[in-house]
């Protein structure tokens, strides 16, 4: 039985928050214009004590959010916040408190988080703080995804010293029970007819506009929800992939420029570089938190990663190199260096993946990254193929649920090797840090995506693998034509590569004298050939284009580009002050001058967040030992330093673990284990999990690859999920051999497959491969993306047999489809 790691919270987080927590409710009001969102967060506070207080609340926003509004409603007065240089804002806030006035300060607490300080809130009084931010919503699975974060995952602090930019982040307080909740409403305007509005995380109530199919409103299905996980809303509409241009209205142009956003989906023919030798490295987070099943109680992130890895392995192209690296407090490589993808290495990798678990302690990501990125691709190719001068391309896939304290170090390391390694990232489970997942992908000139608890992982990872196997548009340039651009994002010196059939978005700040119509040309090289895409700048207008979304978001994107390029703090400050956008250099401050001034001792109260997952106990100098989800080990006690933020009470592990088993599992046969820290991972004591009633046979889930590693007896036919069963039987070359296991997987007898073979098909495996593809198309059609690369590889193999044309291959598969 797997331990219930969530039970640990009772020992590590306060069960009940203090009675004097001043935050009593949060409301989010969202305006969604295609992929642009403006979110207004209203926080209600009440001082229930008999003395004035200072309330501090560290809370999440998307790491790309542009915070451009701050208002404090204090009693009968409303005070609009003004933006100041960061230190000056702090000084004004402190001076106001010292003089007995009311004040509020809003500043960035770190990537993806803000800090509100509400000072001199009088006894018995209430206050409202309103924060406005703009953000760009991603497009996933043909839907616009609006995310409203509600809590912050505790960051794992690595043992190595932090850079100044990482160490400056302010950490929130946590409690396993908070009294305040969230209410939410969304006003939705699309450029096309809305076909669906849904949420995978919360019940929704949707009201359609009877006069306008491109407009609707949505709100949560209940009045208030717990703030223990992101609210995710997906919107589909008819014109999702058509180019859209947003331009701020003239009413907004009061500071000398207009904001512009151009979004379009470039399409070019699939191609491949036959001279390029591909290497695929899968870097898998095996820390303890990957074993947490989430508030939904659904599959654990590590389970999702195992199943995804099996599809990854079956979808790789023949002749490539590959490796799998797992990391926690240490890291393990399946092979000492990447191996040729063949039947032997695939079989070994399959066994290795089936045994993966979340048993490696903390989240020390930097050491395995450096090990992978520092390996010479040229030397590796010479070693494997015995030839020199081969052209190589390494693709690194990072799957993690983590939030780490050394994010900027990780990003910088990836950026330094972006010339020879392209990085694709996956945030798995609830609370994966968007600054880490998005930042690493940007630095590695790849793509990022998030797979939350309860969402299918297979289609997303195969989509990213497909992108990695296709050439991208490089040396990208933008010709703005008659438009006069002051600033743009991405920066001209760092335009990101363009992926086929993937939305590409560019922001610009136009000069006041610029025209607002014309043509924009995006150009680049695809395998050395020039490609050009022209988009007409015809601004989309709605009844809601009077908001300031574009100004602040365009400025924020430019600021982010400057910061990632390094330095330019003065320009960041200038843009922040000019466009009133909070940043690492500028904060908002609001002061309420009072005739009756507060005196006495000011009590400071930190508002706690609901935690995501088990507590992260880390080896850094401030936070004690490492957390591990494995309880079948001896518990090593290590005292936390006096400055630790919590007092940890450790119990010994269950008696079943007292027979001398090691505190760390040994590396699988053939794998290479490497320490990334001198500290040993320590297993925390597990609370007793409540017993669950036995499942009926109908309720029992199908066995997938994720269960194979822990199963006492493996079923003869392998996993019983149809897609994964067929994936486990596909040969490296792409074909399926006719045998009893294949017959069982496609739910036919072997004799029936043999007798149904057309007379003109002379190779048995060609027909069995057609049968397998036909079964996938007919029975697993809803997962078409997930098996798309397996199907593509199979068709390529079929086309090589007896000189079959692609038309003949398709005809044969169509014939096989008639059997299902």
Buried (B, 14 or more C-beta within 10 A) or exposed (E): EBBBBBBBBEBBBBEEBEEEBBBBBBBBBBBBBBBBBBBBBBBBBBBEBEEBBBBBBBBBBBBBBBBBBBBBBBEEEEBEBBBBBBEEBBEBBBEBBEBBBBBBBBBBBBBBBBBBBBBBBBEEBBBBBBBBBBBBBBBBBEBBBBBBBBBBBBBBBBBBEBBEBBBEBEBBBBBBBBEBBBBBEBBBBBBBEBBEBEBEBBEBEBEBEEEBBBBBBBBBEEEBBBBBBBBBBBBBBBBBBEBBBBBBBEEBBEEEBBBBBBBBBBEBEEEEEEEEBBBBBBBBBBBBBBBBBBBEEBBBBBBBBBBBBBBBBBBBBBEBBBBBBBBBBBBBBBBEBBBBBEEEBBEBBBBBBBBBBBBBBBBBBBBBBBBBBEBEBEEBBBEBEEEEEBEBBBBBBBBBBBBBBBBBBBBBBBBEBBEBBBBBBBBBBBBBBBBBBBBBBBBBBBBBBBBBBBBBBBBBBBBBBBBBBBBBBBEBEBEBBEBBBBBBBBBEEEBBBBBBBBBBBBBBBBEEEBEBEBBBEBBBBBBEEEBEBEBEBBBBEBEBBEBBBBBBBBBBBBBBBBBBEEEBEEBBBBBBBBBBBBBBBBBBBBBBEBEEEBEEEBEEBBBBBBBBBBBBBBBBEBBBBBBBBBBBBBBBEBEBEEEBEBEBEBEEBBEEBEEEBEBBBEBBEEBBBBEBBEBBBBBBBBBEEEEEEEEEEEEEEEBBBBBBBEEEEEEEBBBBBBBBBBBBBBBBBBBBBBEEBBBBBBEBEBEEBEEBBEEEBEBEBBBBBBBBBBBBBBBBEEBEBBBBBBBBBBBBBBBEBEEBEEEBBBBBBEBBBEBB
